[in-house]
Amino acid sequence: MKKVRLEVDLDEGWQQISLDAAARHHLCNVQRALSGEKVLLVDKSGRRFFSELGKNGCVKRMGDCLADTEPPYRVYLIQGMPKGDKWEFILQKGVELGATDFYPLNLQRSIARVKKEDLSKKVIRWNKIIAAAALQSGRTGCPIIHPVTDLKACVAELALLPNTLRVVAWEEERSLSLADAISDYRKHCGIPEHICIVIGPEGGLAADEIGVLKESGFQVVSLGRRILRTETAGIMALANLTYEFE
């Protein structure tokens, strides 16, 4: 089914609206939707409605607001910046798997460094990727990408989150798996309100960075016996969360 996202919130009792020029172009010219075709309409708040496309860009409501698709917690994917287009892949797949917040980090072993003069253009592109992935995957909400920062600043920003499962994936960890950390948290605390996952860049996390995270309450976990690429590790962790909690 073709989908279109609006930049406005719809009233509770709306029955018919006229699409703005951008939404109409995307639906009719890009997706080639035809008059009489059923479409999925998503408003600014992420509420979704089955609708029917009429003439001249009018859309008619066909039923009640669909169920919320967001996870029962906020997921913060804290990722060492990778090189090339890997970051865009991580954003796209992370949105599909339920991440609500992305924190790109400059770490000791990060190869990629975004230049300040390029950052504004990059952020615009990243937000477009997130919005498109949210629409494609039927997300009720649209995830947030936070400014590029360093590890200590990020940890300090997230330090006061209540009821939080904090984990960092490290290839040198052998005793505690992510599944065990999740199981232990559920046993003692139930379902968390927040989940913070730290993933290193291509070169991995340095030992002193692991030390900073441990001091801040993060558990060091293994994602299995094989060493994963940085663009795979976060996806695997998010998939584990989906399996365990949804």
KEDO-48894 format. One record per residue (C-alpha): residue number from 1; x, y, z; chain. Coordinates in pm, 1 decimal. Layout:
<pts>
pt i:NUM; u:X; v:Y; w:Z; ch:A
...
</pts>
This chain:
<pts>
pt i:1; u:0.0; v:0.0; w:0.0; ch:A
pt i:2; u:128.3; v:345.7; w:-89.1; ch:A
pt i:3; u:196.7; v:580.1; w:202.0; ch:A
pt i:4; u:220.0; v:954.3; w:249.5; ch:A
pt i:5; u:327.4; v:1157.4; w:554.6; ch:A
pt i:6; u:174.3; v:1497.3; w:632.4; ch:A
pt i:7; u:347.0; v:1790.5; w:801.5; ch:A
pt i:8; u:33.8; v:1868.9; w:1005.2; ch:A
pt i:9; u:-168.4; v:1693.1; w:1274.6; ch:A
pt i:10; u:-519.9; v:1587.1; w:1181.5; ch:A
pt i:11; u:-825.6; v:1662.2; w:1395.0; ch:A
pt i:12; u:-980.6; v:1364.3; w:1571.6; ch:A
pt i:13; u:-1296.4; v:1381.1; w:1362.0; ch:A
pt i:14; u:-1145.8; v:1453.0; w:1021.5; ch:A
pt i:15; u:-1316.9; v:1285.4; w:726.3; ch:A
pt i:16; u:-1155.7; v:1442.0; w:420.1; ch:A
pt i:17; u:-856.0; v:1663.6; w:351.7; ch:A
pt i:18; u:-673.9; v:1812.9; w:55.1; ch:A
pt i:19; u:-307.2; v:1718.6; w:36.1; ch:A
pt i:20; u:-50.7; v:1997.5; w:21.8; ch:A
pt i:21; u:163.1; v:2027.6; w:-290.8; ch:A
pt i:22; u:458.0; v:1825.6; w:-155.7; ch:A
pt i:23; u:245.4; v:1535.8; w:-26.4; ch:A
pt i:24; u:38.2; v:1530.9; w:-342.8; ch:A
pt i:25; u:349.1; v:1523.9; w:-562.8; ch:A
pt i:26; u:503.1; v:1239.9; w:-361.8; ch:A
pt i:27; u:186.9; v:1030.5; w:-365.9; ch:A
pt i:28; u:64.4; v:1095.7; w:-720.5; ch:A
pt i:29; u:382.5; v:1160.4; w:-918.7; ch:A
pt i:30; u:650.2; v:966.0; w:-730.6; ch:A
pt i:31; u:443.0; v:668.7; w:-610.4; ch:A
pt i:32; u:198.5; v:687.7; w:-903.3; ch:A
pt i:33; u:-111.0; v:651.6; w:-685.0; ch:A
pt i:34; u:-438.1; v:676.0; w:-878.9; ch:A
pt i:35; u:-778.5; v:817.8; w:-790.6; ch:A
pt i:36; u:-981.5; v:555.7; w:-602.0; ch:A
pt i:37; u:-671.0; v:379.0; w:-471.4; ch:A
pt i:38; u:-639.6; v:290.7; w:-101.4; ch:A
pt i:39; u:-347.1; v:467.1; w:68.7; ch:A
pt i:40; u:-202.1; v:492.9; w:418.3; ch:A
pt i:41; u:-203.4; v:847.7; w:554.7; ch:A
pt i:42; u:38.0; v:937.8; w:837.1; ch:A
pt i:43; u:4.6; v:1271.8; w:1016.5; ch:A
pt i:44; u:279.8; v:1472.9; w:1186.8; ch:A
pt i:45; u:230.3; v:1289.4; w:1518.4; ch:A
pt i:46; u:261.9; v:952.6; w:1346.3; ch:A
pt i:47; u:-104.4; v:854.5; w:1363.4; ch:A
pt i:48; u:-195.8; v:630.1; w:1071.7; ch:A
pt i:49; u:-524.6; v:608.5; w:879.8; ch:A
pt i:50; u:-645.2; v:389.1; w:596.0; ch:A
pt i:51; u:-769.9; v:634.0; w:333.4; ch:A
pt i:52; u:-883.4; v:662.2; w:-26.7; ch:A
pt i:53; u:-728.4; v:898.4; w:-276.7; ch:A
pt i:54; u:-985.7; v:1107.5; w:-462.1; ch:A
pt i:55; u:-960.5; v:1361.9; w:-739.6; ch:A
pt i:56; u:-741.1; v:1672.3; w:-721.3; ch:A
pt i:57; u:-538.9; v:1545.1; w:-425.5; ch:A
pt i:58; u:-831.2; v:1494.2; w:-186.9; ch:A
pt i:59; u:-805.7; v:1205.9; w:59.0; ch:A
pt i:60; u:-1105.6; v:1046.2; w:231.1; ch:A
pt i:61; u:-1080.4; v:867.7; w:564.2; ch:A
pt i:62; u:-1178.2; v:498.7; w:556.3; ch:A
pt i:63; u:-1166.3; v:395.4; w:922.3; ch:A
pt i:64; u:-1033.4; v:449.8; w:1274.0; ch:A
pt i:65; u:-678.8; v:546.5; w:1364.1; ch:A
pt i:66; u:-455.1; v:239.3; w:1346.3; ch:A
pt i:67; u:-278.1; v:94.7; w:1649.0; ch:A
pt i:68; u:45.7; v:246.4; w:1779.3; ch:A
pt i:69; u:353.2; v:65.7; w:1643.0; ch:A
pt i:70; u:615.0; v:213.4; w:1875.8; ch:A
pt i:71; u:811.1; v:-9.6; w:2117.6; ch:A
pt i:72; u:709.9; v:6.4; w:2486.1; ch:A
pt i:73; u:1040.3; v:180.3; w:2570.1; ch:A
pt i:74; u:1282.4; v:433.1; w:2418.9; ch:A
pt i:75; u:1588.3; v:283.8; w:2248.7; ch:A
pt i:76; u:1904.4; v:492.2; w:2223.4; ch:A
pt i:77; u:2149.8; v:356.0; w:1966.1; ch:A
pt i:78; u:2484.1; v:512.8; w:2056.4; ch:A
pt i:79; u:2709.9; v:439.8; w:1762.0; ch:A
pt i:80; u:3072.7; v:515.0; w:1686.4; ch:A
pt i:81; u:3068.9; v:694.3; w:1350.5; ch:A
pt i:82; u:3154.7; v:450.9; w:1068.9; ch:A
pt i:83; u:3302.2; v:546.2; w:735.2; ch:A
pt i:84; u:3128.7; v:572.0; w:399.5; ch:A
pt i:85; u:2757.8; v:506.4; w:369.3; ch:A
pt i:86; u:2747.5; v:261.5; w:660.5; ch:A
pt i:87; u:2594.8; v:525.6; w:887.9; ch:A
pt i:88; u:2302.5; v:575.3; w:653.0; ch:A
pt i:89; u:2246.1; v:198.7; w:646.8; ch:A
pt i:90; u:2250.0; v:193.0; w:1028.1; ch:A
pt i:91; u:1994.9; v:474.5; w:1042.9; ch:A
pt i:92; u:1759.9; v:306.2; w:797.1; ch:A
pt i:93; u:1769.9; v:-38.2; w:956.5; ch:A
pt i:94; u:1774.8; v:103.8; w:1308.1; ch:A
pt i:95; u:1448.0; v:286.1; w:1239.9; ch:A
pt i:96; u:1292.7; v:-33.4; w:1103.5; ch:A
pt i:97; u:1395.0; v:-222.2; w:1419.2; ch:A
pt i:98; u:1257.8; v:29.0; w:1668.6; ch:A
pt i:99; u:1537.6; v:269.4; w:1762.4; ch:A
pt i:100; u:1391.9; v:598.2; w:1885.4; ch:A
pt i:101; u:1714.8; v:798.2; w:1925.3; ch:A
pt i:102; u:2048.8; v:791.9; w:1743.8; ch:A
pt i:103; u:2368.3; v:929.4; w:1898.7; ch:A
pt i:104; u:2661.9; v:943.3; w:1653.0; ch:A
pt i:105; u:2991.8; v:948.1; w:1842.7; ch:A
pt i:106; u:3348.3; v:1049.9; w:1764.7; ch:A
pt i:107; u:3551.4; v:780.0; w:1941.1; ch:A
pt i:108; u:3923.4; v:709.4; w:1969.2; ch:A
pt i:109; u:3923.5; v:457.6; w:1686.8; ch:A
pt i:110; u:3668.7; v:628.2; w:1463.9; ch:A
pt i:111; u:3794.2; v:650.1; w:1107.0; ch:A
pt i:112; u:3517.0; v:880.1; w:986.9; ch:A
pt i:113; u:3514.3; v:1242.2; w:1101.2; ch:A
pt i:114; u:3237.9; v:1470.9; w:980.2; ch:A
pt i:115; u:3372.2; v:1815.5; w:896.6; ch:A
pt i:116; u:3190.6; v:2103.6; w:1064.5; ch:A
pt i:117; u:3123.9; v:2271.6; w:731.5; ch:A
pt i:118; u:2957.7; v:1953.0; w:601.4; ch:A
pt i:119; u:2755.9; v:1873.5; w:912.3; ch:A
pt i:120; u:2440.2; v:2074.6; w:838.0; ch:A
pt i:121; u:2397.6; v:1909.9; w:497.3; ch:A
pt i:122; u:2465.4; v:1568.2; w:648.6; ch:A
pt i:123; u:2202.7; v:1617.4; w:920.2; ch:A
pt i:124; u:1940.7; v:1717.8; w:662.2; ch:A
pt i:125; u:2014.6; v:1403.1; w:463.4; ch:A
pt i:126; u:2014.4; v:1183.3; w:776.0; ch:A
pt i:127; u:1675.1; v:1317.9; w:880.7; ch:A
pt i:128; u:1534.6; v:1246.6; w:535.0; ch:A
pt i:129; u:1658.8; v:887.3; w:558.8; ch:A
pt i:130; u:1500.5; v:848.8; w:902.8; ch:A
pt i:131; u:1167.6; v:995.7; w:789.5; ch:A
pt i:132; u:1154.9; v:771.9; w:481.6; ch:A
pt i:133; u:1239.1; v:461.9; w:684.5; ch:A
pt i:134; u:977.0; v:549.9; w:947.1; ch:A
pt i:135; u:712.1; v:587.8; w:678.4; ch:A
pt i:136; u:813.0; v:266.8; w:499.0; ch:A
pt i:137; u:815.5; v:58.9; w:817.5; ch:A
pt i:138; u:488.4; v:195.8; w:954.9; ch:A
pt i:139; u:640.5; v:367.3; w:1257.1; ch:A
pt i:140; u:394.1; v:577.6; w:1453.7; ch:A
pt i:141; u:670.9; v:811.7; w:1564.9; ch:A
pt i:142; u:972.7; v:953.2; w:1384.6; ch:A
pt i:143; u:1308.2; v:882.3; w:1556.2; ch:A
pt i:144; u:1547.6; v:1159.0; w:1658.3; ch:A
pt i:145; u:1909.2; v:1200.9; w:1553.3; ch:A
pt i:146; u:2117.1; v:1389.8; w:1808.5; ch:A
pt i:147; u:2424.0; v:1605.4; w:1734.8; ch:A
pt i:148; u:2757.9; v:1432.3; w:1679.6; ch:A
pt i:149; u:2930.2; v:1424.4; w:2018.4; ch:A
pt i:150; u:3192.1; v:1241.2; w:2225.6; ch:A
pt i:151; u:3147.6; v:952.1; w:2465.9; ch:A
pt i:152; u:3168.0; v:1140.0; w:2795.6; ch:A
pt i:153; u:2922.2; v:1408.5; w:2685.9; ch:A
pt i:154; u:2675.8; v:1146.8; w:2562.8; ch:A
pt i:155; u:2699.6; v:939.0; w:2879.9; ch:A
pt i:156; u:2648.5; v:1250.1; w:3094.1; ch:A
pt i:157; u:2340.5; v:1350.3; w:2892.5; ch:A
pt i:158; u:2179.8; v:1009.0; w:2942.9; ch:A
pt i:159; u:2293.7; v:954.8; w:3302.0; ch:A
pt i:160; u:1968.5; v:1058.7; w:3470.6; ch:A
pt i:161; u:1731.5; v:845.4; w:3264.3; ch:A
pt i:162; u:1517.3; v:636.7; w:3503.8; ch:A
pt i:163; u:1456.0; v:262.0; w:3474.2; ch:A
pt i:164; u:1725.1; v:215.7; w:3212.5; ch:A
pt i:165; u:1897.8; v:-92.0; w:3073.7; ch:A
pt i:166; u:2248.9; v:18.0; w:2972.8; ch:A
pt i:167; u:2469.2; v:-213.4; w:2766.3; ch:A
pt i:168; u:2780.8; v:-184.8; w:2553.3; ch:A
pt i:169; u:2870.1; v:-452.2; w:2299.8; ch:A
pt i:170; u:3239.9; v:-545.8; w:2308.5; ch:A
pt i:171; u:3411.2; v:-821.1; w:2116.2; ch:A
pt i:172; u:3640.8; v:-901.1; w:2410.4; ch:A
pt i:173; u:3351.4; v:-986.0; w:2643.7; ch:A
pt i:174; u:3301.4; v:-1360.5; w:2681.0; ch:A
pt i:175; u:3091.4; v:-1423.8; w:2992.4; ch:A
pt i:176; u:2776.9; v:-1206.3; w:2966.2; ch:A
pt i:177; u:2559.3; v:-1216.9; w:2655.3; ch:A
pt i:178; u:2308.5; v:-949.3; w:2559.3; ch:A
pt i:179; u:2029.7; v:-1203.5; w:2605.2; ch:A
pt i:180; u:2148.7; v:-1274.4; w:2961.1; ch:A
pt i:181; u:2165.6; v:-902.7; w:3043.5; ch:A
pt i:182; u:1811.0; v:-853.6; w:2915.5; ch:A
pt i:183; u:1684.5; v:-1157.6; w:3106.0; ch:A
pt i:184; u:1848.8; v:-1042.9; w:3429.2; ch:A
pt i:185; u:1700.9; v:-692.5; w:3396.7; ch:A
pt i:186; u:1352.4; v:-828.9; w:3328.6; ch:A
pt i:187; u:1377.3; v:-1061.8; w:3626.5; ch:A
pt i:188; u:1464.9; v:-784.8; w:3871.1; ch:A
pt i:189; u:1315.3; v:-469.4; w:3716.8; ch:A
pt i:190; u:1055.7; v:-568.4; w:3455.9; ch:A
pt i:191; u:1039.8; v:-391.7; w:3120.2; ch:A
pt i:192; u:1271.6; v:-87.6; w:3107.9; ch:A
pt i:193; u:1153.1; v:260.0; w:3016.6; ch:A
pt i:194; u:1480.2; v:328.3; w:2836.8; ch:A
pt i:195; u:1745.2; v:110.7; w:2671.6; ch:A
pt i:196; u:2090.1; v:247.5; w:2584.3; ch:A
pt i:197; u:2309.2; v:43.9; w:2348.4; ch:A
pt i:198; u:2667.8; v:144.2; w:2269.7; ch:A
pt i:199; u:2834.8; v:10.2; w:1954.3; ch:A
pt i:200; u:3195.0; v:85.7; w:1861.8; ch:A
pt i:201; u:3328.8; v:201.4; w:1523.5; ch:A
pt i:202; u:3523.3; v:-18.4; w:1278.4; ch:A
pt i:203; u:3826.0; v:-33.4; w:1508.4; ch:A
pt i:204; u:3619.6; v:-120.2; w:1813.6; ch:A
pt i:205; u:3606.2; v:47.3; w:2152.6; ch:A
pt i:206; u:3926.9; v:124.2; w:2341.0; ch:A
pt i:207; u:3977.1; v:-22.6; w:2689.3; ch:A
pt i:208; u:3957.1; v:317.9; w:2858.2; ch:A
pt i:209; u:3627.9; v:388.6; w:2677.4; ch:A
pt i:210; u:3493.3; v:62.9; w:2818.0; ch:A
pt i:211; u:3611.2; v:184.4; w:3158.3; ch:A
pt i:212; u:3416.9; v:509.7; w:3122.7; ch:A
pt i:213; u:3103.7; v:316.1; w:3030.7; ch:A
pt i:214; u:3139.4; v:72.4; w:3320.5; ch:A
pt i:215; u:3176.2; v:361.9; w:3564.1; ch:A
pt i:216; u:2852.9; v:503.5; w:3420.3; ch:A
pt i:217; u:2654.4; v:185.5; w:3484.7; ch:A
pt i:218; u:2684.0; v:13.9; w:3147.5; ch:A
pt i:219; u:2708.9; v:-363.9; w:3135.6; ch:A
pt i:220; u:2960.9; v:-504.7; w:2889.3; ch:A
pt i:221; u:2793.9; v:-772.6; w:2677.0; ch:A
pt i:222; u:2878.2; v:-1012.5; w:2397.7; ch:A
pt i:223; u:2679.3; v:-1040.8; w:2075.3; ch:A
pt i:224; u:2806.0; v:-1393.7; w:2011.2; ch:A
pt i:225; u:3120.5; v:-1584.7; w:1924.2; ch:A
pt i:226; u:3174.0; v:-1413.7; w:1589.8; ch:A
pt i:227; u:3303.8; v:-1060.3; w:1540.7; ch:A
pt i:228; u:3043.0; v:-843.9; w:1368.8; ch:A
pt i:229; u:3089.4; v:-540.2; w:1150.2; ch:A
pt i:230; u:2993.9; v:-211.8; w:1313.9; ch:A
pt i:231; u:2693.2; v:-175.7; w:1081.3; ch:A
pt i:232; u:2576.4; v:-526.6; w:1177.4; ch:A
pt i:233; u:2627.2; v:-513.7; w:1554.1; ch:A
pt i:234; u:2367.1; v:-247.6; w:1631.6; ch:A
pt i:235; u:2112.4; v:-412.2; w:1404.9; ch:A
pt i:236; u:2163.3; v:-745.7; w:1579.1; ch:A
pt i:237; u:2124.7; v:-582.9; w:1920.9; ch:A
pt i:238; u:1802.5; v:-409.2; w:1816.3; ch:A
pt i:239; u:1666.1; v:-733.1; w:1672.3; ch:A
pt i:240; u:1733.0; v:-903.4; w:2006.0; ch:A
pt i:241; u:1535.9; v:-632.3; w:2185.3; ch:A
pt i:242; u:1244.6; v:-670.8; w:1945.6; ch:A
pt i:243; u:1241.3; v:-1046.5; w:2005.6; ch:A
pt i:244; u:1260.1; v:-1013.7; w:2384.4; ch:A
pt i:245; u:1019.6; v:-724.8; w:2447.8; ch:A
pt i:246; u:765.3; v:-693.1; w:2164.6; ch:A
</pts>
